[in-house]
Amino acid sequence: MSKGVEPTITLTDEGEWWVARDTETGVSSQGRTKETALENLDEALAGYRGEGEEPTDGELRELGIDPENNESGSLDDSEIFE
């Protein structure tokens, strides 16, 4: 976040989901409740700023990414993008 700038967050009801968006960074997240959407936005912003931990090799493999080659393969073969 820039110094001296108040964060501006939009919170939108999208039916079954609430969408929270930080207008400065463009980072967005969602949740079934307003509170969850805002909590998820906090987590997404932390990742955007480089905070958090790198995934383990096991976590990458679960996502279909080969950590040795840093390749995910075809999106068509991934269960994540169904």
C-alpha positions as CSV (number, residue, x, y, z in Angstrom):
1,M,0.0,0.0,0.0
2,S,1.3,3.5,-0.8
3,K,2.2,5.7,2.0
4,G,-0.4,8.3,2.9
5,V,-3.1,6.7,0.9
6,E,-6.2,5.3,2.6
7,P,-7.1,1.9,1.2
8,T,-10.2,1.8,-0.8
9,I,-12.1,-1.5,-0.9
10,T,-15.2,-2.2,-2.8
11,L,-17.6,-4.9,-1.5
12,T,-20.2,-6.2,-4.0
13,D,-23.0,-8.6,-3.5
14,E,-22.9,-11.0,-6.5
15,G,-25.8,-13.3,-5.5
16,E,-24.3,-16.2,-3.6
17,W,-20.9,-14.6,-3.3
18,W,-19.5,-11.3,-1.9
19,V,-16.6,-9.9,-3.9
20,A,-14.1,-7.7,-2.1
21,R,-11.7,-5.7,-4.3
22,D,-8.7,-3.4,-3.3
23,T,-8.9,-0.6,-5.8
24,E,-5.3,0.4,-5.4
25,T,-3.8,-3.0,-6.4
26,G,-6.8,-4.5,-8.3
27,V,-6.5,-7.6,-6.1
28,S,-9.9,-9.2,-5.6
29,S,-11.3,-12.1,-3.6
30,Q,-14.7,-13.6,-2.7
31,G,-16.6,-15.3,0.1
32,R,-20.1,-16.5,0.9
33,T,-20.3,-13.7,3.6
34,K,-18.9,-10.1,3.7
35,E,-16.6,-11.1,6.5
36,T,-15.2,-14.1,4.6
37,A,-14.7,-12.0,1.5
38,L,-12.7,-9.4,3.4
39,E,-10.7,-12.1,5.2
40,N,-9.9,-13.7,1.9
41,L,-8.9,-10.3,0.5
42,D,-6.5,-9.8,3.4
43,E,-4.9,-13.1,2.5
44,A,-4.8,-12.4,-1.2
45,L,-3.2,-9.0,-0.5
46,A,-0.5,-10.6,1.7
47,G,0.4,-12.9,-1.2
48,Y,0.4,-10.0,-3.6
49,R,2.9,-8.2,-1.4
50,G,5.1,-11.3,-1.2
51,E,4.2,-12.4,2.3
52,G,3.5,-16.0,3.1
53,E,5.3,-19.3,2.5
54,E,6.2,-21.0,-0.7
55,P,4.3,-24.2,-1.4
56,T,6.0,-27.5,-0.7
57,D,6.9,-29.9,-3.5
58,G,4.0,-32.1,-2.3
59,E,1.5,-29.2,-2.6
60,L,2.8,-28.4,-6.1
61,R,2.4,-32.0,-7.1
62,E,-1.2,-32.0,-5.8
63,L,-1.9,-29.1,-8.1
64,G,-0.4,-30.9,-11.1
65,I,2.8,-29.0,-11.1
66,D,6.1,-30.8,-11.4
67,P,8.5,-29.0,-9.0
68,E,11.6,-30.5,-10.8
69,N,10.6,-28.9,-14.1
70,N,8.4,-26.2,-12.8
71,E,5.8,-27.1,-15.4
72,S,2.1,-27.5,-15.0
73,G,1.4,-29.3,-18.2
74,S,-1.8,-28.7,-20.1
75,L,-4.6,-26.7,-18.5
76,D,-7.0,-29.3,-20.1
77,D,-5.4,-32.0,-17.9
78,S,-5.8,-30.1,-14.7
79,E,-8.7,-30.7,-12.3
80,I,-8.3,-27.2,-11.0
81,F,-9.5,-25.5,-14.2
82,E,-12.5,-27.6,-14.7
